Amino acid sequence: MSGNPHALVVALTGGVAAGKSAVARRFEALGVPVHDADVAAREVIAPGSAGLAEVAAAFGHDALDKTGQLDRAAMRRRVFADPAARGTLEAIIHPRVRAWLRARVALERAPYCLLAIPLLAENIAQYRWVDRVLLIDAPEAVQLDRLIARDGIDEALARRMIGQQASRDERLALADDVIENSRDETALDAAVASLHRRYLELATAP
């Protein structure tokens, strides 16, 4: 269970381009707080932060753009081509992201909240404190098409990005709830509404 006795904590996860953001937006529209690990990852390496200084020390100033911010495009190419570099970057960012998320949960007073954590399966040992896991699931072929269209990247990079994440089976194994998202986004509405009712019941149960 979470450290906060007042809020049920649901971790929202899924493979890249599975549709996590579309689901998160629907929960937010219902008034559910969503705390996003991607937002946290930007904040913990914002200009002037200790996190960004550590990244620059590890990767050199080529990791920064002309404005002194992380050069995300360059770093993405670098870490997906070099697993050791990826491990170094994650060791800097991930502990800070977890601390950011836990701080938000500690202040939460809604019946329940969502934590959007794309790499939950890869780091599940550090997230045992969440109450439930909601997986947004999509076939790999659907992920691939969406990723190429969304990011404007070639198929080879898209396949590497998918391949370096946890497998679909690994994500399914840790999920308490699953939303299948291979169709149009409007199909998500009913699934989100149903889970919202369920989570409110769980959050208010004696």
C-alpha positions in Angstrom: 0.0 0.0 0.0 1.1 3.6 -0.4 2.5 5.6 2.4 -0.6 7.9 2.2 -3.6 6.5 4.0 -6.0 8.8 2.1 -5.4 8.0 -1.5 -5.4 4.8 -3.5 -2.4 4.9 -5.8 -2.8 3.4 -9.3 0.3 3.1 -11.5 -0.6 3.7 -15.2 1.8 2.0 -17.6 2.2 0.5 -21.0 4.7 0.2 -23.9 5.7 3.2 -25.9 2.9 4.5 -28.1 0.4 2.2 -26.5 -1.9 5.1 -25.6 -1.1 6.0 -22.0 -1.5 9.7 -22.5 -5.0 9.3 -24.1 -6.1 7.2 -21.1 -4.5 9.7 -18.6 -6.4 12.6 -20.2 -9.7 10.8 -19.8 -9.0 10.2 -16.1 -8.1 13.8 -15.7 -11.3 14.9 -17.3 -13.1 12.9 -14.5 -11.2 14.9 -11.9 -8.6 12.3 -11.1 -5.1 13.7 -10.3 -2.4 12.3 -12.6 1.2 12.6 -11.7 3.4 11.9 -14.7 6.9 10.4 -14.5 7.8 12.1 -17.8 7.0 15.5 -16.3 9.1 14.5 -13.3 11.9 13.5 -15.6 12.0 16.9 -17.2 11.8 18.8 -13.9 14.6 16.8 -12.2 17.0 17.7 -15.0 15.8 21.3 -15.5 18.4 24.0 -16.1 20.2 24.7 -12.9 19.3 21.4 -11.2 21.6 19.0 -9.6 20.3 16.3 -11.9 21.3 18.2 -15.1 24.7 18.9 -13.6 25.2 15.2 -13.0 24.2 14.4 -16.6 26.7 16.9 -17.9 29.4 15.5 -15.7 28.7 12.0 -17.0 28.2 12.7 -20.7 30.0 15.9 -21.3 28.6 19.3 -22.4 27.6 17.7 -25.7 24.6 16.4 -23.8 23.3 20.0 -23.5 21.9 22.3 -26.2 22.9 25.9 -26.8 20.4 27.1 -24.2 21.9 24.9 -21.5 19.1 22.4 -21.5 19.4 18.7 -22.1 19.6 17.9 -25.8 16.9 15.3 -25.7 17.1 14.3 -29.4 20.8 13.7 -29.2 20.6 11.9 -25.9 17.8 9.7 -27.1 19.9 8.6 -30.1 22.9 8.0 -27.8 21.2 5.9 -25.2 19.3 3.7 -27.6 22.5 2.9 -29.4 24.5 2.3 -26.2 22.9 0.3 -23.3 25.7 1.4 -20.9 24.9 5.0 -21.6 21.3 4.4 -21.1 22.0 2.7 -17.7 24.1 5.7 -16.6 21.4 8.2 -17.6 18.6 6.2 -15.9 20.7 5.9 -12.7 20.8 9.7 -12.5 17.2 10.3 -13.4 15.1 7.5 -12.0 15.8 7.9 -8.3 14.9 11.5 -8.6 11.7 10.7 -10.5 10.6 8.2 -7.8 11.2 10.8 -5.1 9.2 13.4 -7.1 6.3 11.0 -7.4 6.3 10.0 -3.8 6.3 13.6 -2.7 3.2 14.2 -4.9 1.4 11.1 -3.4 2.2 12.2 0.1 0.3 15.5 -0.5 -2.6 13.8 -2.3 -6.1 14.1 -0.8 -8.2 12.8 -3.6 -9.8 9.4 -3.2 -7.3 8.0 -5.7 -4.6 9.2 -8.0 -2.7 7.9 -11.0 1.0 7.8 -11.5 1.9 7.6 -15.2 5.1 5.5 -15.3 6.1 4.3 -18.7 9.0 2.1 -17.5 7.2 0.6 -14.5 7.8 -3.0 -15.6 11.5 -2.3 -15.9 11.6 -0.8 -12.4 8.8 -2.6 -10.6 11.0 -3.5 -7.6 11.2 0.3 -6.8 7.4 0.7 -7.0 6.1 -1.9 -4.7 4.4 0.9 -2.8 1.7 1.5 -5.4 -1.6 -0.2 -4.8 -2.6 -1.3 -8.3 -1.2 -1.4 -11.8 -3.2 -0.4 -14.8 -1.8 -1.5 -18.1 -2.6 0.1 -21.5 -2.0 -2.7 -23.9 -1.6 -2.7 -27.7 -0.1 -5.2 -30.1 3.5 -4.4 -31.1 2.5 -3.7 -34.7 0.1 -1.0 -33.5 2.8 0.5 -31.3 5.2 0.6 -34.2 2.8 2.4 -36.6 1.9 4.9 -33.9 5.5 5.6 -32.9 6.7 6.2 -36.4 3.8 8.6 -37.1 4.0 10.3 -33.7 7.8 10.9 -33.6 8.6 11.1 -37.3 11.3 8.4 -36.9 12.3 5.5 -39.1 11.2 2.0 -38.5 14.6 0.8 -37.4 14.7 3.3 -34.5 11.1 2.6 -33.6 11.8 -1.1 -33.4 14.9 -0.6 -31.2 12.8 1.6 -28.9 10.1 -1.0 -28.5 12.7 -3.8 -28.2 14.6 -2.2 -25.4 11.5 -2.0 -23.2 10.0 -4.8 -21.2 8.0 -7.3 -23.2 4.3 -7.2 -23.6 4.1 -10.5 -21.6 6.2 -9.0 -18.7 3.8 -6.0 -18.5 0.7 -8.2 -18.6 2.1 -10.3 -15.8 2.2 -7.4 -13.4 -1.1 -5.7 -14.3 -4.1 -5.7 -12.0 -6.2 -4.0 -14.7 -5.8 -3.9 -18.5 -7.3 -1.6 -21.1 -6.8 -2.9 -24.6 -6.1 0.0 -27.0 -5.7 -1.1 -30.6 -8.8 0.8 -31.9 -9.9 4.4 -32.1 -9.3 6.5 -29.0 -13.1 6.9 -28.5 -13.2 3.3 -27.5 -11.3 4.2 -24.4 -14.2 6.2 -22.9 -16.2 3.3 -21.5 -13.2 1.4 -20.2 -12.0 4.5 -18.3 -15.4 5.2 -16.9 -15.8 1.7 -15.6 -12.4 1.7 -14.0 -13.0 5.1 -12.4 -16.1 3.7 -10.7 -14.1 0.6 -9.6 -11.2 2.7 -8.2 -13.6 5.0 -6.3 -15.2 1.9 -4.7 -11.8 0.5 -3.7 -10.6 3.9 -2.4 -13.7 4.3 -0.2 -14.0 0.8 1.0 -13.7 0.3 4.8 
